[in-house]
Amino acid sequence: MQGHQLNNHSEEVYLTNVLQSENSIISFQSHLPLSLNKAMKDFIERYPNWDQYRLVQAALAGFLIQNGMESRTLNRLYIGNMFGSSLLIQGD
């Protein structure tokens, strides 16, 4: 992933991410409730080896796996993010 931005607004936070894969770049923007944004910031402050990229990747991959997506790539991404292994995340 490359590029991220958190913009604080009155009741929501806009989370902008640019995901880069082997052949494409996917950019998305999402509205986050302030409570979710605060929880994410608090978590990252508490665990400095995590960042917004890693947290969002682990959360999305974990959600997809728990909801029936079967993919070796997703499994590697989830496990790699959970255990901080760039080898698993990059698929080396």
C-alpha positions in Angstrom: 0.0 0.0 0.0 1.1 3.5 -0.6 -0.3 6.8 0.7 -2.8 7.4 3.4 -4.6 10.3 4.9 -6.8 10.9 7.9 -8.9 14.0 7.8 -10.8 14.9 10.9 -14.3 16.2 10.3 -17.1 16.9 12.8 -18.6 13.4 13.2 -16.6 11.3 10.7 -13.1 10.7 9.6 -12.3 10.2 5.9 -9.8 7.4 5.5 -8.1 7.4 2.1 -5.9 4.5 1.1 -4.1 3.5 -2.1 -3.6 -0.2 -2.4 -1.0 -1.4 -4.8 -0.9 -4.9 -6.0 1.2 -6.6 -8.7 -0.8 -5.3 -11.6 -3.0 -2.5 -10.3 -3.6 0.3 -7.8 -6.9 0.5 -6.0 -7.7 3.7 -4.2 -10.6 4.0 -1.8 -12.0 6.6 0.6 -14.2 5.6 3.6 -16.1 7.5 6.2 -15.2 6.3 9.7 -17.0 7.2 12.9 -14.9 9.3 15.2 -15.0 6.5 17.8 -13.5 4.0 15.3 -10.8 6.5 14.3 -10.0 7.1 18.0 -9.8 3.4 18.7 -7.5 3.0 15.7 -5.2 5.8 16.7 -5.1 4.6 20.4 -4.2 1.1 19.2 -1.4 2.4 16.9 0.0 4.5 19.8 -0.1 1.5 22.1 1.5 -0.8 19.6 4.0 1.3 17.6 5.0 -1.7 15.4 1.5 -1.4 13.8 0.5 1.4 11.5 -2.6 2.3 9.6 -1.7 0.3 6.6 -1.1 -2.9 8.6 -4.2 -2.5 10.7 -6.5 -1.9 7.7 -4.9 -4.8 5.7 -5.2 -7.2 8.7 -8.8 -6.1 9.4 -10.0 -6.5 5.8 -8.2 -9.8 5.2 -9.5 -11.2 8.6 -13.0 -10.1 7.8 -13.0 -11.7 4.3 -11.5 -15.0 5.6 -14.0 -15.2 8.5 -16.8 -14.6 6.0 -16.0 -17.5 3.7 -13.4 -16.2 1.2 -10.9 -18.9 0.6 -7.6 -17.6 -0.8 -4.1 -18.6 0.0 -3.0 -15.0 -0.8 -5.6 -13.6 1.8 -4.4 -16.1 4.4 -0.7 -15.1 3.8 -1.7 -11.4 4.0 -3.6 -11.9 7.2 -1.0 -14.0 9.0 1.8 -11.8 7.7 0.1 -8.6 9.1 -0.8 -10.3 12.4 2.8 -11.5 13.0 4.6 -8.6 11.3 6.3 -10.8 8.6 7.0 -8.8 5.4 8.0 -12.1 3.7 4.5 -13.4 4.1 2.8 -10.1 3.1 4.9 -9.8 0.0 4.6 -13.5 -0.8 8.3 -14.2 -1.0 
